[in-house]
Amino acid sequence: MKRINEMRTELAANDTTPLYVGVKQIILDRIHSGEWPPKHRVPSENELVAELGVSKMTANRALRELANEGELVRIQGIGSFVAERKGVSTLFEVRNIAEEIAERGHTHEARVVTLAEASAPPDVADALGLEIGAPVFHSLIVHSEEGVPVQIEDRYVHPGVAPDYLSQDFSATTPNAYLSAIAPLRGSEHVVEATIPQPWECKLLMILKTEPCLMIRRLTWSDRNIVSTTRIIYPGQRYRLESRSGTRPTP
């Protein structure tokens, strides 16, 4: 009851602003004060309606805007949580995501959705230098940080370069680590796009259908052979990509 009375008092004090702005400020105040730390579950739309006496539309807009601003992470079917600082991945450096997550002091987990031989579709065949329909190895893996999905890795591998690819346990090691060991990286190409995820991708990442994502298409090669072509999907609210060249002058 104390929390309800406090929140209603705060909302009443902000009566000169739109209701949804007042609801956002109540949530932000608790986040910035440390009362609601990262990963803390914030009240749901229905709970905000009951506790503050606002409409469901008002509660939805407040939570939606806070998620768009990176303050909250909304996991479909579970709830809204205070966001941690976004994970960071280097944009044009091919790194092992498990190492990136470990460097932040967090736990990496991988769920192998698909690991099988497939027939190369036209774009994959062209990238790998194979005939359309030729056998290729396909893996689809969801990488999580502290139990929250942060990346879909959709990779096609040239079987001539990595003949034992399908026998690997990619819940224990990553394709990046394995391929780097048997065919050391000599170069890569990257294409970065903003994208709206497909419904099945939303399910794997546990995000709303309207949440924008970042997509990287990456081609990697060893000394003389194309090794793999990969499509990587990052939820925009949980990850950011960085790149820097040269030394930045000190102000």
Helices and strands as residue ranges (DSSP letters): H 2-13, H 19-32, H 45-52, H 56-68, E 72-75, E 79-82, E 87-90, H 97-103, E 108-119, H 122-128, E 135-145, E 148-157, G 165-167, H 175-182, E 187-195, H 199-205, E 213-221, E 226-235, E 239-242
